[in-house]
């Protein structure tokens, strides 16, 4: 099968950073689905894993890619949720080969049915960010469906891939007021389009920006980027006994600052369930199906911002470079081999 792999930590623009290769077709066993991949999206985790490879290179190829949509070609003997011919979407597992390949093995328990109303490219934009956003809101912060009227949620980086779907889920499934942050006119507009009721500029201190906008302290905050830069201001911006969640890998932060206000800290990694084979792995299957229904009901929209063409090394190198530039709003997708 065709695949794209990395062998060494090289700049995304280097013509050997990602290479077109051929690999044996995988075979489904256990709970695995063998999926014919139709589209993939590129996330910051792809670039982090590529940069984290040995500088001198390695003998075995590393296939990246943790978002996909496609069609089930075969199933393992333990599979009960899907059958060949089903259209699916998923983000996969960080400890297994990624989805940048024509055929891909993935555990059925972290796979959902693809929305019938979306094409493969539109669908591939959503799984990883939707799982992350859902787990942040409902598993980590413990928000309640239909609740939180009169309360406020601050989303740092609301125009990014996770932010774009998180804002939608918060607006559609709770009564909370969503305040997004963005620093450029186009990203501020993007955050508003996807449902943020207020947008402040995160190039200024967040607590100062909230006060200037007449918004005051918030009950919850989710920091999706540059948490170390914003940490002190976030502590000031959150109400006593509030909650802070984050997904990035910040430089060291002084969590002692949270003590005076009894602010709780929550970390989210959407790969935790698959990485540790937790008893509740099936939760990701269920939530992806819930998001699919929200899409079909017209309550959630795809966050696809740019389709960079067929799935090959040259286009993936362009996509990695674009993600690393920090200029992306929404999601970058590739479609077809």
Secondary structure by P-SEA (a helix, b strand, c coil): ccbbbbccccccccccccccccccbbbbcccccccccccccccaaaaaaaaacccccccbbbbbbccbbbbbccccccccccccccccccccccccccccccbbbbbcccbbbccccccaaaaaacaaaaaaaaaaccccccccccccccbbbbbcccccaaaaaaaaaaaacccbbbbbbbccaaaaaaaaaacccbbbbccccaaaaaaaaccccccbbbbccccccaaaaaaaaccccbbbbbcccccccccccccccbbbbbbbbccccccccccccaaaaaaaaaaaaaaaacccccccccccccccaaaaaaaaaaaaacccccccccccc
